[in-house]
Amino acid sequence: MNTLPFWRRWESHNVAVEYQCREGYCGSCRTRLVAGQVDWIAEPLAFIQPGEILPCCCRAKGDIEIEM
């Protein structure tokens, strides 16, 4: 299993990621999880709706699909 949060993987592939804190406080990286599951590295403090994730503080549990 990959231990890196999404934003680090995306940046390593030159994908622009909207962020502020990178720790789950601000919610600016909030995105919708379309399919699959994630593991939370840290429980987010920013409010998220069901079906939303904060890529700064989670990682994929297998294949996932997100809305960008």
C-alpha positions in Angstrom: 0.0 0.0 0.0 1.2 3.5 -0.8 1.9 5.5 2.3 2.0 9.0 0.7 -0.9 11.4 0.8 -2.5 12.1 -2.6 -1.1 15.6 -2.9 2.5 14.4 -2.7 1.9 11.8 -5.4 0.2 14.3 -7.7 2.9 16.9 -7.3 5.5 14.3 -8.1 3.7 13.9 -11.5 3.4 17.7 -12.0 -0.3 17.8 -11.3 -1.4 21.1 -9.9 -3.2 20.7 -6.6 -5.1 23.4 -4.8 -4.1 23.6 -1.2 -3.3 25.9 1.8 -2.4 23.9 4.9 -1.7 20.4 3.7 -2.9 19.1 7.0 -6.7 18.8 6.9 -7.4 22.2 8.6 -8.5 24.5 5.7 -10.4 22.2 3.3 -9.1 24.0 0.2 -8.1 20.6 -1.4 -11.6 19.1 -0.9 -12.6 16.9 -3.8 -15.3 14.3 -4.4 -14.5 10.6 -4.2 -16.4 9.0 -7.1 -15.3 5.4 -6.6 -13.1 3.4 -4.2 -12.0 3.9 -0.7 -9.4 5.9 1.2 -7.5 5.5 4.5 -7.2 8.6 6.6 -3.6 9.4 7.5 -4.9 12.0 9.9 -8.6 12.8 10.7 -9.5 16.0 8.9 -10.5 19.0 11.0 -12.1 20.8 8.0 -15.8 20.0 7.5 -16.4 17.5 4.6 -19.7 16.1 3.2 -20.2 12.4 2.7 -18.4 11.3 -0.5 -15.8 14.1 -0.1 -12.1 13.7 0.8 -9.2 15.9 1.6 -6.3 14.6 -0.5 -3.8 16.2 1.9 -4.6 13.7 4.7 -5.6 10.5 3.0 -4.3 7.8 0.7 -6.0 5.3 -1.6 -7.1 1.8 -0.5 -6.6 0.3 -4.0 -8.0 1.9 -7.2 -10.0 5.0 -6.8 -11.7 7.6 -9.0 -12.0 11.3 -8.0 -13.6 14.4 -9.5 -11.0 17.0 -10.3 
